[in-house]
Amino acid sequence: MSKDYKQERIKVPRFNEESGFYTTPQRSKIMSKIRGKNTKPELAFRKALYAAGYRYRIDYKKLIGKPDIALPKYKTVIFIDGEYWHGKNWEERKPKIKTNREFWIAKIERNMQRDEEVDQELKRLGYTVFRFWETEVKKNLDDCISKTIAHLNTVEKSAK
């Protein structure tokens, strides 16, 4: 992480019964179905970007934060974030968490903090960072793609 990032890291408690957290088998089953890679919005975005003629890397491990889509040639990365996990409208949603509050609030706030750290470090490395919410991609894929392509075109023109 960037040395400039001065904010103290949020400590997330371990999610297990010894720590006082309890999950029903049904909840465990639901949570096990949640995917972190190749979600429908990611696949739709990648398909549209590919159709526009751009080639990219997925879950690019050479960069901090493993961006969902990386275009190293253009020094551009794209993250497609889930609303719950990355804290969309967090101040509004935070009071609605009813079970295991201690864990989930710390978990989501740490995710948000990590997103900021990753963005800051990628920008320091000279990358342009795009973050789209999953619902934004689902509802307005064309807008998200056009924003990205407009940026890529500017980068391409300035390189020539």
C-alpha positions as a printed NumPy array, in Angstrom:
array([[  0.   ,   0.   ,   0.   ],
       [  0.981,   3.569,  -0.451],
       [  3.121,   5.024,   2.323],
       [  1.127,   8.285,   2.068],
       [ -2.061,   6.647,   3.318],
       [ -2.264,   7.872,   6.904],
       [ -5.689,   6.563,   7.925],
       [ -5.621,   3.848,  10.58 ],
       [ -6.714,   0.445,   9.284],
       [-10.076,  -0.86 ,  10.439],
       [ -9.751,  -4.165,  12.287],
       [-12.313,  -6.767,  11.212],
       [-13.098,  -9.432,  13.853],
       [-12.864, -13.092,  12.831],
       [-16.216, -14.494,  11.743],
       [-16.484, -17.69 ,  13.761],
       [-18.455, -19.073,  16.685],
       [-15.538, -18.632,  19.116],
       [-15.751, -14.885,  18.456],
       [-19.458, -14.895,  19.241],
       [-20.774, -15.02 ,  15.661],
       [-23.368, -17.564,  14.721],
       [-24.663, -18.44 ,  11.278],
       [-27.508, -20.699,  10.352],
       [-26.827, -23.459,   7.807],
       [-29.248, -21.701,   5.441],
       [-27.272, -18.412,   5.69 ],
       [-24.01 , -20.317,   5.113],
       [-25.478, -21.889,   1.994],
       [-26.611, -18.498,   0.649],
       [-23.228, -16.882,   1.368],
       [-21.347, -19.735,  -0.341],
       [-23.154, -18.928,  -3.605],
       [-21.762, -15.376,  -3.775],
       [-19.08 , -15.047,  -6.417],
       [-16.185, -12.641,  -6.449],
       [-15.133, -13.223, -10.05 ],
       [-16.932, -13.467, -13.364],
       [-20.171, -11.947, -12.154],
       [-22.844, -11.232, -14.772],
       [-22.126,  -7.472, -14.828],
       [-18.379,  -8.162, -15.255],
       [-19.027, -10.592, -18.1  ],
       [-21.367,  -8.136, -19.844],
       [-18.841,  -5.3  , -19.486],
       [-15.971,  -7.446, -20.762],
       [-18.013,  -8.685, -23.708],
       [-18.908,  -5.102, -24.718],
       [-15.302,  -3.913, -24.307],
       [-14.04 ,  -6.819, -26.416],
       [-16.672,  -6.109, -29.089],
       [-15.404,  -2.5  , -29.2  ],
       [-11.979,  -3.875, -30.113],
       [-10.154,  -3.541, -26.794],
       [ -8.092,  -6.343, -25.301],
       [ -7.632,  -6.573, -21.555],
       [ -6.496,  -8.7  , -18.637],
       [ -8.956,  -9.994, -16.035],
       [ -8.253, -10.112, -12.28 ],
       [ -4.803,  -8.728, -13.075],
       [ -2.539,  -9.976, -10.279],
       [  0.425,  -7.76 , -11.237],
       [ -1.418,  -4.701,  -9.907],
       [ -2.522,  -3.943,  -6.371],
       [ -6.196,  -4.726,  -5.743],
       [ -6.401,  -7.232,  -8.645],
       [ -8.586,  -5.047, -10.897],
       [-11.538,  -6.846, -12.508],
       [-10.403,  -5.504, -15.883],
       [ -6.978,  -4.062, -16.643],
       [ -5.81 ,  -2.453, -19.846],
       [ -2.052,  -2.126, -19.172],
       [ -1.406,  -0.628, -22.619],
       [ -3.68 ,   2.297, -21.701],
       [ -2.718,   2.357, -17.992],
       [ -6.403,   1.967, -17.145],
       [ -8.127,  -0.322, -14.643],
       [-11.807,  -1.037, -14.059],
       [-13.482,  -2.34 , -10.933],
       [-17.103,  -3.469, -10.937],
       [-18.16 ,  -3.351,  -7.292],
       [-21.084,  -5.01 ,  -5.567],
       [-23.276,  -2.51 ,  -3.732],
       [-23.4  ,  -4.426,  -0.465],
       [-19.734,  -5.419,  -0.224],
       [-18.321,  -2.023,  -1.177],
       [-20.766,   0.149,   0.764],
       [-22.941,   1.97 ,  -1.747],
       [-25.123,   4.491,   0.158],
       [-23.364,   3.258,   3.286],
       [-24.694,   5.797,   5.765],
       [-28.224,   4.903,   4.682],
       [-27.649,   1.123,   4.699],
       [-25.517,   0.858,   7.839],
       [-28.414,   1.093,  10.37 ],
       [-30.329,  -1.599,   8.468],
       [-27.786,  -4.302,   9.326],
       [-29.463,  -6.335,  12.056],
       [-27.371,  -9.472,  12.621],
       [-23.657,  -9.731,  13.417],
       [-23.379,  -5.934,  13.211],
       [-19.926,  -5.846,  14.797],
       [-18.521,  -8.014,  12.02 ],
       [-20.411,  -6.688,   8.986],
       [-19.971,  -3.001,   9.72 ],
       [-16.225,  -3.432,  10.246],
       [-15.983,  -5.707,   7.197],
       [-17.72 ,  -3.321,   4.799],
       [-15.986,  -0.234,   6.169],
       [-12.625,  -1.975,   5.775],
       [-13.554,  -2.876,   2.174],
       [-14.343,   0.788,   1.512],
       [-11.079,   1.839,   3.119],
       [ -9.144,  -0.726,   1.057],
       [-10.808,   0.561,  -2.127],
       [ -9.53 ,   4.06 ,  -1.321],
       [ -6.02 ,   2.758,  -0.621],
       [ -5.972,   0.766,  -3.867],
       [ -7.257,   3.73 ,  -5.913],
       [ -4.648,   6.012,  -4.385],
       [ -1.797,   3.588,  -5.096],
       [ -2.922,   2.89 ,  -8.675],
       [ -3.176,   6.625,  -9.369],
       [  0.317,   7.055,  -7.919],
       [  1.497,   4.421, -10.417],
       [ -0.056,   6.468, -13.225],
       [ -3.214,   4.418, -13.784],
       [ -6.686,   5.78 , -14.416],
       [ -9.205,   4.02 , -12.181],
       [-12.846,   3.445, -13.083],
       [-15.219,   2.081, -10.458],
       [-18.714,   1.111, -11.51 ],
       [-21.468,  -0.305,  -9.303],
       [-22.929,  -3.635, -10.447],
       [-26.408,  -2.125, -10.847],
       [-24.947,   0.758, -12.847],
       [-23.44 ,  -1.767, -15.272],
       [-26.655,  -3.827, -15.374],
       [-28.904,  -0.819, -16.061],
       [-26.594,   1.476, -18.073],
       [-23.961,  -0.732, -19.661],
       [-23.74 ,   1.542, -22.708],
       [-23.003,   4.599, -20.55 ],
       [-20.285,   2.772, -18.599],
       [-18.685,   1.453, -21.782],
       [-18.838,   4.829, -23.537],
       [-17.163,   6.578, -20.537],
       [-14.402,   3.998, -20.608],
       [-13.937,   4.067, -24.384],
       [-13.897,   7.875, -24.437],
       [-11.017,   7.77 , -21.956],
       [ -9.194,   5.035, -23.912],
       [ -9.522,   7.072, -27.122],
       [ -7.984,  10.128, -25.41 ],
       [ -5.092,   8.025, -24.135],
       [ -4.599,   6.538, -27.593],
       [ -4.577,   9.973, -29.278],
       [ -2.143,  11.465, -26.766],
       [  0.229,   8.524, -27.284],
       [  0.488,   9.228, -31.018]])
